[in-house]
Amino acid sequence: MLSLTPDELLRRAKEMELPAQHHIDGVDEPGGGSTFPAVSPRDGRILTEVADARAAEVDLAVAAARRAFDSGPWPRLAPADRGRALLRIAGLLEERREQLALTVCLEMGKPIKDAYDIELRAAINTFRWYGQLADKLTDESPHTAPDALALITREPAGVVGAVVPWNFPLTLASWKVAPALAAGCTVVLKPSECSPLSALMLGRIATEAGLPPGVLNVVTGDGPTAGRAIGRHPDVDVLAFTGSTAVGRQFLRYAADSNLKRVWLELGGKSPNIILPDAPDLDRAAATAAWGIFFNQGEMCTAPSRLLVHSSIAEQITDAVVERAEALRVGDPLDPGTEMGALVGEDHLGRVMDHIGAGVVEGARLRTGGARTLAATGGSYLEPTVFDLVQPTMRLARNEIFGPVLSVLTFDDIDEAVALANATDYGLAAGLWTSDLTTAHRVSRALKAGTVWVNCYEEGDLTVPFGGVKQSGNGRDKSAHALEKYTELKTTWIRL
């Protein structure tokens, strides 16, 4: 697939049937007739018109999930049978990998190579991992007095509302849907209105894999309407959300105003990446810093957007990052040679440009980039951008920009580096480069973050949990710990 030209890939994409209707109770559902355009940031072209959920469509989806949970077979299946269903989903995702990668590429601008090699690999592996885990969980029976038997069981929590963003539309949907299904829950999934198509394909694939009607429902629409309806719905038992901190606050309010459903939030980040002079490989540290901020167009909650460099090596590291930024190939996401594609849309591009303008006004030094590019294509492209001389009080250092914009700050000792790293409302991730084992442990413990990478960045697998602290949210995706979000503990005490 990746050996094809952009024109050949585009031809294949045009030949695909793009889903446009909600997937509710095992069938496609047109809804009330209201639609919105799915616009490709690659060239501004409308891919298709997608059903726009109102409260009525959300009610249909939740009712289907409620029936499937309360009286359907899914929560009552042997865990091994649920696991086999998840493995069938993984197999169909692998079978449709090219089609799904093309869809992700077109709907949100991710380079086709990243969509195929990274996004789809992650989604497939997630369903496969939880499929294999489903029958390996155990309950507890603590020791009691001889005249009693105590049981602690984990039971599926009920109907899960999963609201996911556009930057990794299939990966983040999988991180929520797969463990929820493995636990025996039923799901109503709402993707971002910027990336609805791949999620609708996932809903169809789940039905094709044999999930009973109502177990996985997909509704498309915007946050203020469809997202709000899910958040406030009295028949949704658990809400799992990935997105901005501002919207996360709204979901907590929706829960308080409705049925006090549990709300699990994976929110924004302003992640520090600390490079010390004793880093084992300064060239690799600089290369990873550049890769981390420009990967996926910088549209990542964990993006290492604050590069904290010891003053003795700041010039060397910054120059190396700038050199890599200027060599980066920005272009058509359908071109297998493209390294950075389009931002998700014009509105988002405008917000990122506003932050760049503020950085210049506040006195940071623009080292490279900062301008829109490839405007003639009609797409939403931005040059990789690097600022140095950034001060901690600047918007560049405080706000989550969610774009390919790096802020370089300097420090003189390790305590100052830790203070700078923690001087943020967020606490999602952090990076640290050092050869000293004591420093690695001491600083990792001092950093207020859900994940700390040492001498690497964005590495790991499904065995480890992912999530943040402070205003980066609560709860964890990935690993066996994700199942805690979708189960309830029950105590049974039996007098013998």
N, C-alpha and C positions, 0 to 999 in steps of 0.2 A: 504493500500500500504506500509506504513512505517513499518508494522510488518513483511514484507518479508525479507528473507536473501539476502545478496549481490548476491549470485549465482542466486537466483530466479529473482531478479531485472535485473541482467545481461541477463538472458534468455529472459525476456520480452523485454529488449532493443534490443536484436538481432533479435527478431521477428518483430520489428517495421519497417515500410517502412520509410526510411530516405529520405527526399527530396534532390535532387541534381541539379535541374535546376532553372534558374531564373523564377520569376513569373511576367509576363509582360502582360498587357492588358487582365487580367483575365484568362490566361492560362500559363502552364509551358512552358518555352522556353529554349532549350538547348544551344542557342548561337552559337558561331563559333567553338566549339569543344574543346577549351582550358579548362583545369581543374586544380584544385589544391587539395591536400589531406586535409580532415578534420581530424586532429589528436587529439585523446583524451589524455589529460594530465594525466589521471588516470593511464594509462599503456603504453602510447606511441603508441597505436594501431591506424591504419587508420580506421576511421569509414566509410568513403565513399569518392568518388571523386566528387568535387563540381564544377559546371560551373564557369569559371573565366572570368568576364566581361572585355571586351576591350571597346574602345570608341564606337564601333558600337552597342553593347548591351545597353550601357547607352543612346545612341541616340534613340534606339527603346523604351526604358522605358520612357524617357522624352517626346517623341512624343506621346506616349499613354496617359500620364498624361496631356499633352497640349490639346489633342483632348477632353479628358474627362472634362477638365475645360472649354474650349472655347465653346464647342457645346454639351456636355453631360448633363445629368439631375442632376448630383450631386450638383453643386453650386446653382441650381434653385429649389431644393427640399425645401419644408417647413422645417424649423429647427427641428420640432418635428419628421419628417420622417427620417432626418439624425440621430437624437437621437435614434430612434428605431433601426436603423441599427447598431449603436455602442453597444446598449444593446444586440443585437443578437450576435455580436462578443464576448462580455463578457460572454454570455451564452455558446458559443462554446468553449471558453478558459476554462471555468469551466468543461465542459464535457470532454475535452481532457487534463485535468490538469495532470494526471499521465504521459501520453505520453510526454507532454511538459517538465515536471519536469525531467524526465529521460534524455531527450535530452539535456537540459541545464547542468545537472550533468555531462554527458559524454563529452560534447564539451568544457567545460571550467573548470571542476574540482570542482564545488560547491557541498558541501555535499547535499545529496538527501533531507534531512529534510529541509534544508534552501531553496532549489529549490522549493519544494512543498509548504512549509508553508509561505515563505516570498516572493520569486520571483514571483510565480504564483499568490499569493494573491494580490500583488501590481499591476500586469498587469491587472488582472480581475477587481479590484476596479477602476483602472484608466479609462478603457473603460466604466465601468458602471457610474462613476461619470460624465464624459463628456457627456455620453449619456443622463443623466438626466438633465444636464445643458443646452443642446443645444438650447432648446426653451424658455429659461428664461432670455436671454440677451435682453437688450433694447437699442434703439438709443436715441438721444437727440434732443430736440427742444428748444433752448435757447430763452429767451424773447427778442423781438426786437421792433422796432417802429411799430405802428399800420398798416403801409402800406407794411409790409414785413413779410415773414415767413422764418425762418432759420431752416434747418435740418442738423444734423450731424449723418451720418450713418457709420456703420462699414461694410465693404465689404470684402469677401475673397480675400486674397492677390494673389492667383494663384497657380502655381506649386511649391511645397515645396520639396527640397532635404534634406533628413534626414540621417545623417551619425552618427552611434552610435557604442560604444565600446563593449568589450566582457565581462566586469565584471558583469554587470546586463543586459544581452542581451535582455530580453523581457521587463523588467521594463523600461529601458531607451528608448527603441523603443516605448513603449506605451506612455510615457510621451510626446513624440513628435508627434506620429501619431494620437493619439486620439483627442487632441485639434485642430490639423490641419484639421482633417476630420470634427469635429464638426463645425468649422468655414466655411466649404464649400470648402476648398482647396483640391487639389489632391496631391499625394505624390509619390516620388521615394525614397525608403528606401534602404540604403546600410549598412548592418551589418559589423562588423569586420570579417576579414577572419579567425579569431580564433573561431568565434561562428556564423557561417552562418545558421545552420540548424533550430534553433528555429525561426529565422526571416522568413525563407522560409515557415515554417508551419503557421506563422501568416498571410503571404500573401494568402495562400490557404484558411485559415479560413475566412478571410475578404471576399473573393469571394464567398465562401459557404454561408456566412451570407447575401448575396444579394447586396454587393457593385457593382455598375456598372463597366464594364471593364475599366481599366486605372485609376481608382480612387486610388488604392494602388498597386504599383509595387515594387518588391523586386529584386535587382540585387546584386550578390555576386562577390567579387573580392578584390584586395588590394587597399590601399590608394593611392599610387603613380599613379595608372592607373585609376581605377574606381572612387575613391574619387575625384581625380583631374578632371576627365571628368565631374562629377556632379558640382563641384565647379566652373568650367569655362564655363558651358553650358549657352548659351544666353537665353534659354527658361526656365531656372529655376529662379523663382522670389524670393524665400526665401531659405536660407541655414541654417539649424539647426544642430549643431554639438556638441557632447560630446566626449571629449578625451583630449589629451595632449595639453599644451600651444604651443609647437612647431608646431604642425599640425594646431592649431587654427590660428596661424599667416599665414600659407600657405593659408587657406581659405579666409582670408581677402585679400591676394594678388590676389587670383583667382577672387574675386569679382571685385577688382579694374581693373584687366586686361580684364574683360568681360563686363557684363551689369550693374555693380554696384548693384547687388542683395543685399538685406539685409542679413546680416550674424549674427546669434545668437550663442554665444559660451558659453558652460559650460565646463570649463577646469580644470586644476590640483589644488591640494591643499597641504598644509603642516600645517594642522590644530592644533592649540594649545588647550590643555585641562588643565585648571588652577585649582589646588586644594589648597584652603586656609585652615588654621588650624581650622576655625570655620565652616567647611562643616558640614551639618546636620548629615551625616553618613559617616565617613571615610572608613569604610569597604565597603560600597556600592560604594563609589567613586572609590576605588581601583579596585573593581570587574568590574565596568563599564569601567574603563580605559583599563583593560585587554581585556574585551569583545570587546570593540570598535576597538582596533588595530588588533585583531586576527580574528574577524568576516570576513567572505568571504576571508580568507587568507590574510587579510590586503590589498586586491585589491579594494580599495575604495578611491575615490577622497576626501571624507570627513573624512577619517580615522584619529583619534586623535593621530597622529604619534609623536607629541611633547608633552610629559607630563611635565608640569611646576608645580613644587611642592615647597611649602614654605620650607625653609631649616629646620625648626623645626620639620617637619613631613616627611621629604624626605626619611629617612631610613625606617620608618614604612610603608609608601606607596609603596616604591620600593620593599621591601621584600614581601609584599602582592601580588603585581603584578607578581613578579618572581615565587612565589608559585603557582599562578594560571596558569602561562604559562607552568610550568613543569608538571602540572596535566592535561593539555589539551590533548585530544585524537586526534592525527593526524592519518589519515588513509584513506582507500578506500572511496571515496565519495559516493559509492553505499551502504555503510554500514550505516543504520539509526542511529547507535551510534557514528559515526564520528562527531567531532566538528570542525575540520579544514581539508579541503581536499587538493587537489593538486593545485599548481600555474598553470597558464594557459598554460605554455609550457617551453621548455628547454631554449629558448632565454631569456625569461623573468626571469626565475630562475637564469640564469647567470648574468643578470643585477643586481638583488637583491643581489646576492652573492658578486658582485664587491663592492657594497656599504658597506656590512658587513666588507669586507677586508679593505676598506678605513677607516672605523671607528676604527678598531684595530690599524692601522698604525698611525692614527692621535691622538691616546691616550685616546679614550673613553674606559670605562671598560665594557667588555662583561660579563654580569651577568648570562645569560643563553642562550642556543640555538646557533645559528650561523652556523649550519652545515646542509648539505643535509641529508635527511633521507629516508628510504624505497626505496633505489636505486634499489634493486633487482626486484621491481615491474615493472621497466621501466617507472614509472611515475615521475612527477616533484614535489617532496615534500621537504618542508623545515621546520626545527624546529622553533617553536615560539621563537623569539629573543628579548632580552632586553639589552640595553646599559644604563649605567648611567655615571656620570662624563662627560657628553656631553657638549661641549662648543658651543656657538652660531655660531662660524665661521666654524665649522666642516661640512663636506658634509652630515653627518647624520642629522644635524639640518637644513640644507638649501634645500636639494634636495627632491623632491617627489620620494620616493623609491617604493611605490605601492606594498608593501609586508608586511609580518608579523614581522616588525622590529620597536621596540619602542625606542625612545630616551628620557631619563629623564634629565631634566635641573632643576636647583634650583634657587630660588630668595629669597630676604629678606624683600621686601615690595611690596605693590600692584602696585605702579608706575613702579617698575622694572619689575613686571610680565607683565604689559600691554606693556611696551617697548619690552620685549622679544617676546611676542605674535605677535606684529605687525612687528617684524624685519624679514619680509619675503616678497618675491615678490607676494605671493599668498594671497587670501582673501576669501576663500570659506566658512569655518565654524570655530566655536570655542566652547569650553565648559568652564563653570565656576561653581565651587562648593563653596557655601557660605551660611550662615544663615542670613546674614545681607542684608535687603532689599535695603538699600541705596547703598551698595557695588554692589549688583546685577545690579541695574539700571545704576550706574555710569560706571562700567566696561563694561557692555554690550554696552553702547553707545560709549565707547572709543575703543572697538575692531573693527578693520577693517575687517569685515566679513559679508557675505550675510546672514548667520544664526548663532545665538548664542543660545546654549542650557544651561540652568541654572539648576543645580542639576539633570541632566540627559544627555543623548547623543543619537543622531540618533532617536529622537522621533518627532512625528508630523503626519499630515494626508494631504489629498489632498486639504484641504481648504487654506493651506499656501503655498506661493511661495518658490521655491528653485533655488539658483544660487549664483554667487559670485561677488566680486569686484576685482580691481587691475588685476593681470594676471590670475585670476581664471575666467575671462570672463565677459559676460554681458547678459542681458535678464534673463528671469525666466521660469523654468518649473513648472508644478503643478499650481493649483488654477485657478481662472478665469483670473488672470493676464497673464497666458500662451497664452491666445487667442490674446493678443496684438501683439504677434510675427507673427500671421498668418492672420491678418486683416489690411486693410487700412482705414484710416479715410477720408471720403468724405464730403465736405460742399456743400449744395445746398441752394441757396438764391433765394427766390421767391418774386417778387414784386407783391403785391396784387392790 
